[in-house]
Amino acid sequence: MPIKLDFAISLMMVIDLGVKFGAYVGERLAEKLRPLGPDVVVGAATLGIPIAIEVSRALGLDQYVILQKSPKVHLQDALVQRISSITSKGEQRLLLDRRMIPLLAGRRVVVVDDVVASGSSLKGSLELVRSAGGEVVGIGVILTEAREWQQALGPDSALIRSLGHIPQFRAVGATWTPIPETFLA
């Protein structure tokens, strides 16, 4: 997916890949996160919602928390974190319904999402969970992309458990070529 004339990223729309795909990645992420002993799973709207549901199901947990991006009527008093994303234009907000704080406070939390690229969305999610009193014990993503997220997340990057990694691409003539420095070492 071209972002600029000479720069592109891979695009995975998890909501378009079917129920079996969701169940599969939920099981695989749960295998990686289970040893951390999570009490609750947190995902950010929109693409993190099916991941949170399937990881929760695979872990045998009944409840999960979703961080919203659009201000709904019940979120007028929400905790708010500002973020930016490589796949969204402009600044966005993550919103945590204050009624969800008791599900997070003092609990072991894993945060899940589809892909981490810049790390901004994930960092915002971690900050919201921590501001609600949750202890972030792990992060599960289907894919890590490039390496920018490592710097954005700092020490929290060590919490990442992923199923794979994808590079970013640059245009070389009429061909999109992986950028070597965006591979993980």
SVG drawing of the C-alpha trace seen along z (x, -y; Angstrom):
<svg xmlns="http://www.w3.org/2000/svg" viewBox="-25 -16 46 38">
<polyline fill="none" stroke="black" stroke-width="0.4" points="0.0,0.0 1.8,-3.2 2.0,-5.8 4.1,-8.2 5.2,-8.0 8.4,-6.2 7.4,-4.5 4.9,-1.6 3.8,0.7 2.2,4.1 -1.5,3.9 -3.4,6.5 -7.1,5.9 -7.7,8.5 -11.5,7.8 -11.5,9.0 -9.8,12.3 -12.6,14.3 -13.5,16.0 -11.1,18.9 -8.2,16.5 -9.2,14.6 -9.5,17.8 -6.1,19.0 -4.2,15.8 -6.1,15.6 -4.9,19.1 -1.3,18.5 -1.1,15.2 -2.7,16.8 0.0,19.5 2.7,16.7 0.8,14.7 -0.5,17.5 2.8,17.9 2.5,14.3 -0.7,15.1 -2.9,12.3 -6.2,11.5 -7.6,9.3 -7.0,8.5 -7.1,4.9 -7.4,4.0 -7.8,0.8 -10.6,0.1 -11.0,1.0 -8.6,3.7 -7.7,4.7 -11.2,5.6 -11.4,9.0 -7.8,9.8 -8.9,8.9 -12.0,11.1 -10.2,14.1 -7.2,13.9 -9.6,13.6 -11.5,16.6 -8.3,18.7 -7.1,17.7 -10.4,18.8 -11.2,15.2 -14.7,13.9 -14.1,10.1 -11.9,7.8 -11.6,4.0 -11.7,2.0 -10.1,-1.4 -12.3,-3.4 -11.2,-6.0 -14.5,-7.8 -16.3,-9.7 -19.5,-7.8 -22.2,-9.2 -21.1,-7.0 -17.5,-8.2 -18.0,-11.8 -16.0,-11.4 -13.4,-8.9 -9.7,-8.8 -8.1,-10.2 -4.7,-9.6 -3.6,-11.3 -1.9,-9.2 -0.8,-9.2 -0.6,-6.2 1.2,-5.4 -2.1,-4.2 -4.3,-7.1 -4.1,-10.8 -3.6,-13.3 -3.8,-13.0 -6.3,-10.6 -7.5,-9.8 -7.8,-6.6 -10.7,-6.7 -11.1,-4.4 -14.5,-4.2 -14.1,-5.0 -16.5,-2.1 -13.8,0.3 -11.2,-0.9 -12.2,1.7 -11.5,4.4 -8.0,3.1 -7.0,1.7 -4.5,4.0 -4.9,6.6 -2.3,8.3 -3.1,7.0 -2.0,7.9 -2.5,5.4 -3.2,6.8 -3.3,5.3 -3.0,6.4 0.2,4.6 2.7,2.4 4.6,0.0 5.3,-3.4 4.4,-2.3 2.3,-5.4 -1.0,-3.6 0.4,-0.9 2.2,-3.4 -1.0,-5.2 -2.8,-2.0 -0.1,-1.1 -0.3,-4.6 -4.1,-4.4 -4.0,-0.9 -1.4,-2.1 -3.3,-5.3 -6.2,-3.0 -4.0,-1.0 -3.4,2.0 -0.1,3.8 1.0,4.4 2.7,7.8 2.7,8.4 1.9,7.1 0.6,9.4 0.6,8.4 0.1,10.4 2.9,8.6 5.7,6.2 6.5,3.8 9.9,2.2 11.7,1.0 10.4,-2.4 8.2,-0.9 11.3,0.2 12.3,-3.4 8.8,-4.6 8.1,-1.9 11.5,-2.0 11.8,0.7 8.2,1.8 9.3,3.1 10.7,6.2 7.0,7.0 6.1,7.7 5.1,11.2 4.4,11.4 3.6,14.0 5.8,12.5 7.6,9.4 7.2,7.4 9.5,4.8 8.6,1.6 9.2,0.9 10.7,-1.7 10.2,-2.2 13.1,-1.1 11.9,-1.8 8.6,-0.2 9.2,2.4 8.6,2.2 11.7,3.4 12.0,4.3 14.1,1.7 16.9,3.8 17.1,1.7 13.4,2.4 14.0,6.1 14.6,7.2 18.1,8.3"/>
</svg>
